[in-house]
Amino acid sequence: MAVKRARKMKRDAVSPFRDKIWNLFRETARGMDGADVVVALKQAGEEIWAVGIDDTYSTMSHQDDEPLGNAFDITWLTVVCIKLKEIKQGHKPRVRIKG
């Protein structure tokens, strides 16, 4: 009897990059106060909302596609990492773009 091998999902080329940005987020947040991380997350969400990235994603017809989800993750994580670095440098994060 032949044993079926578990089918490995083929990952797109962007997934490894997204994973590295998640690791950067983890490293950047390491040692920070949880409240500071929450501020960075909130500010990132506000900036993404202010420029309309969330609306752009919501109107896409292929929201279940991994590459599209990866692109949104990369955008959001990049902004979060910027906010975390600002906090570490002693700057108070703020929304740069007003909607």
Secondary structure, DSSP 8 states (H G I E B T S, - for coil): ------------TTHHHHHHHHHHHHHHHTTS-HHHHHHHHHHHHHHHHHHTHHHHHHT-TTTT-HHHHHHHHHHHHHHHHHHHHHHHTT-----SS--
